[in-house]
Amino acid sequence: MSANTVLSMKFETAAGKSAIVNIQPCKPDVTETVVSSAMDAMIASGVFVKDFSGKLGASLVERTVTELF
C-alpha cells in the first residue's frame, strides 16, 4: 500500500473563471501560510498562460493505493 499527497490550488483568472494547479508530491505537513505565499508568488510571476488574478482556495488531497498484484 502506498499513499501520496497532492497540493491542489484553485485560482481565479482574469477572465473570471477558475483554474486548478496540482503539485505532486507535496509535503503532507505544508502550512496554510506557506501555500498562500506560494500562490501569491505564482500570481505575481505571470508565467502561466491563464492570467491568475486571485486565490480561490487550496487543499491537500490524500490518496491511498493498494496494489492487488
Kinemage of the C-alpha trace (Angstrom):
@kinemage 1
@onewidth
@group {chain A} dominant
@subgroup {mainchain}
@vectorlist {calphas} color= white
{ca met a 1} P 0.000 0.000 0.000
{ca ser a 2} L 1.271 3.460 -0.829
{ca ala a 3} L -0.045 6.933 -0.088
{ca asn a 4} L 0.621 10.251 -1.736
{ca thr a 5} L -0.400 13.813 -1.066
{ca val a 6} L -1.306 16.330 -3.757
{ca leu a 7} L -1.497 20.071 -3.193
{ca ser a 8} L -4.442 21.402 -5.199
{ca met a 9} L -4.522 25.182 -5.630
{ca lys a 10} L -7.506 26.951 -7.167
{ca phe a 11} L -7.036 30.362 -8.771
{ca glu a 12} L -9.362 32.927 -10.274
{ca thr a 13} L -8.356 34.003 -13.783
{ca ala a 14} L -8.516 37.483 -15.292
{ca ala a 15} L -11.484 36.203 -17.340
{ca gly a 16} L -13.419 35.457 -14.135
{ca lys a 17} L -13.070 31.686 -14.450
{ca ser a 18} L -11.178 29.262 -12.263
{ca ala a 19} L -8.028 27.257 -12.868
{ca ile a 20} L -6.520 24.498 -10.758
{ca val a 21} L -2.835 23.719 -10.357
{ca asn a 22} L -1.915 20.398 -8.724
{ca ile a 23} L 1.539 19.771 -7.258
{ca gln a 24} L 2.630 16.210 -6.561
{ca pro a 25} L 4.352 15.073 -4.452
{ca cys a 26} L 3.697 17.544 -1.685
{ca lys a 27} L 4.780 17.511 1.923
{ca pro a 28} L 1.773 16.368 3.973
{ca asp a 29} L 2.533 18.901 6.715
{ca val a 30} L 2.627 22.019 4.499
{ca thr a 31} L 1.030 25.046 6.184
{ca glu a 32} L -1.641 27.498 5.055
{ca thr a 33} L 0.877 30.342 5.295
{ca val a 34} L 3.391 28.621 3.012
{ca val a 35} L 0.751 27.700 0.432
{ca ser a 36} L -0.756 31.187 0.453
{ca ser a 37} L 2.687 32.736 -0.104
{ca ala a 38} L 3.423 30.282 -2.919
{ca met a 39} L 0.113 31.129 -4.593
{ca asp a 40} L 0.872 34.862 -4.298
{ca ala a 41} L 4.231 34.258 -5.987
{ca met a 42} L 2.566 32.258 -8.769
{ca ile a 43} L 0.070 35.076 -9.381
{ca ala a 44} L 2.828 37.709 -9.403
{ca ser a 45} L 5.098 35.718 -11.734
{ca gly a 46} L 2.759 35.881 -14.732
{ca val a 47} L 4.298 32.720 -16.187
{ca phe a 48} L 1.015 30.894 -16.759
{ca val a 49} L -0.989 31.076 -19.992
{ca lys a 50} L -4.093 31.973 -17.999
{ca asp a 51} L -3.524 35.178 -16.052
{ca phe a 52} L -4.229 34.397 -12.413
{ca ser a 53} L -5.911 37.314 -10.654
{ca gly a 54} L -6.692 35.841 -7.241
{ca lys a 55} L -6.742 32.852 -4.920
{ca leu a 56} L -9.937 30.827 -4.561
{ca gly a 57} L -8.604 28.151 -2.224
{ca ala a 58} L -6.219 25.289 -1.681
{ca ser a 59} L -6.460 21.777 -0.313
{ca leu a 60} L -4.331 18.743 0.404
{ca val a 61} L -5.679 15.645 -1.295
{ca glu a 62} L -4.508 12.336 0.140
{ca arg a 63} L -4.818 9.200 -1.888
{ca thr a 64} L -4.032 5.655 -0.822
{ca val a 65} L -3.336 2.990 -3.429
{ca thr a 66} L -3.468 -0.688 -2.566
{ca glu a 67} L -1.685 -2.907 -5.090
{ca leu a 68} L -3.589 -6.142 -5.614
{ca phe a 69} L -0.924 -7.879 -7.687
